Structures are given as C-alpha cells and as structure tokens.
Amino acid sequence: MSEEQEGGLSGLKKTIIGVATTAVTAAGVYLTTNINQFFGVEEEAEVKTEQVTEAPSQGTTSPAPIVVNIENTNQQKQSGGETKVIERVVEKPAPAKKEETSEEDPW
C-alpha cells in the first residue's frame, strides 16, 4: 500500500515541477520581450530618408515596350502500352566460410 502512495506523490511532484518550469519560462520570455521598458530605454526614432524624384524630361518619350516570346516545347505524351520494365541481375559471391573452432582448450 505504501508503494501506491509513493507513485501518487511522485506524479504530483512531477506535475508541480512541470508547472513551475512553465511559469519560469513564461516569465523569462516576458522579460526578454520587454527588457527595454524595464530599464527605461526608449526606442530610437526612425531615420528619415530622402525621396528621389525623377527629373522632368524635355520630350514626351515613352519607354520601349517589352516583348516576351515564350514557346512551350514541353509536350506531354500519354504512354498507353509502352511501359518498359528493365531488370538488372547482380550476382555477388557468397561470403567465405569461417573454420569452426571448438570452444575447448587446444591442449
């Protein structure tokens, strides 16, 4: 009967350890996510970048059109009865037999 109680307490002990481990992990994730707030570090302002605008063109020229010619040369064929089976037979020599030694002492 004492063995059954030890098993139950062992399970309870493992459950408590599991819950404690999960709580410590969650606290660690929360701290690492919000570490800047804890130490009073403010986020740096975003650096402004210059926007480049195109210079006005003197004439009204439009860019040349892009022409893409694609030919589909991949044609799928249905193979009705043209299935080929290729068999390859490789013969390997049998391993050499070892001489049987008796387990008795040779003397």
Residue, then its C-alpha position, 0 to 999 in steps of 0.5 A: m500500500s505504501e508503494e501506491q502512495e509513493g507513485g501518487l506523490s511522485g506524479l504530483k511532484k512531477t506535475i508541480i515541477g512541470v508547472a513551475t518550469t512553465a511559469v519560469t519560462a513564461a516569465g523569462v520570455y516576458l522579460t526578454t520581450n520587454i527588457n527595454q521598458f524595464f530599464g527605461v530605454e526608449e526606442e530610437a526614432e526612425v531615420k528619415t530618408e530622402q525621396v528621389t524624384e525623377a527629373p522632368s524630361q524635355g520630350t514626351t518619350s515613352p519607354a520601349p515596350i517589352v516583348v516576351n516570346i515564350e514557346n512551350t516545347n514541353q509536350q506531354k505524351q500519354s504512354g498507353g502500352e509502352t511501359k518498359v520494365i528493365e531488370r538488372v541481375v547482380e550476382k555477388p559471391a557468397p561470403a567465405k566460410k569461417e573454420e569452426t573452432s571448438e570452444e575447448d582448450p587446444w591442449 
